[in-house]
């Protein structure tokens, strides 16, 4: 459940600059006034920046009109910007645009906003071991619905739409575990209106953060109006969920109960109604999008690497057995399946990066940065740093064997962000991902659709597009 964050081609108000004579590398063909406008890729900005990093190195600068921005992916440079004493989370333009949906929610709050720490303190117990244990059965219930749906497709010889299935799964899981609310996605003929509105809203934010503003102003009226309707639908849906709970005297072991009935231990204050709405929207967006994307990419890699499936299946049989439900304690013992998840997050982290801002004057790679400077950490490229070995593009879960992990610096694997603003729902997402993959692996063989090449779609998160696999029941 990582924080959704966009590419550095989305400018903000105070980019990094240097006072040193050595310039930061930049793209060729910079234009007067317009800057590096020719380097914009509206549809796939992250993947374009990955290509630029391969050409320009572990740090480079872009200038779009009056905005300058610095992209960092070199391991030594990322180690510097992860220093909490000198750097802090920065709310880049994409996250600022998300505030129209989630306000001062956990992932979109400014560091100075009191509701961030208040919500973090209140919701922390919702991700404890005791809380995770209580969510396990709800996760299994939704996974069983996915399996029933996919069993029918396997029996009929139909390809399954992986992104659609994973979105339905993770949406229902966060609905049940977070708010004791059943969206019933697997019994709908069409996707839930909330999911459709969310998908359009995130797509709009991604494109409007990476396009040319004057063109959007001239030709984007219809999209702006649709965006406003989508936000209203999402907020109305959450208001209805919260209102139904408030009218009930029932208590539930979920996140919404914590928000409604728990006081911040530091201040003694509770979250007000608007803050509750913002947090619910945050979890519905982040808790759905990122885990669905991770599971989708993982299934793609499993369909192309049958030896990985065989190895994972052997572990599942040893830990769990050939049938029966997977127990809560057994999930942590599925270490190879967890390595499949980690290797998936290495190659295609759902949240492609995070912004960092200097707390005061400091240096980066020997260059002096004045107060107010900020950079974007490009995770997919950091996760392909030479420190990962000679073939970082290859899918290999054994990279996360304990001995291999100990030999690598920890700062080169950051799919959950860094510092005190890292993803609060990490353990929730990992438990859900391992449990889901283990359930799928021991039930199906996966065959890729002939001719399909991975198409990484960008809409706040990175996700596979058009991915279908053929399932064979074991």
Helices and strands as residue ranges (DSSP letters): G 37-39, H 45-56, E 59-64, E 67-72, H 75-81, E 87-89, H 93-102, H 114-123, G 124-127, H 129-156, E 159-161, H 162-179, G 185-187, H 193-208, H 213-219, H 221-247, H 255-261, H 273-304, H 306-319, H 328-331, H 335-347, E 353-358, E 362-364, E 367-369, E 374-378, H 379-382, G 386-388, G 397-400, H 402-407, G 410-412, G 419-421, H 426-441, E 444-448, E 456-458, E 462-464, E 468-473
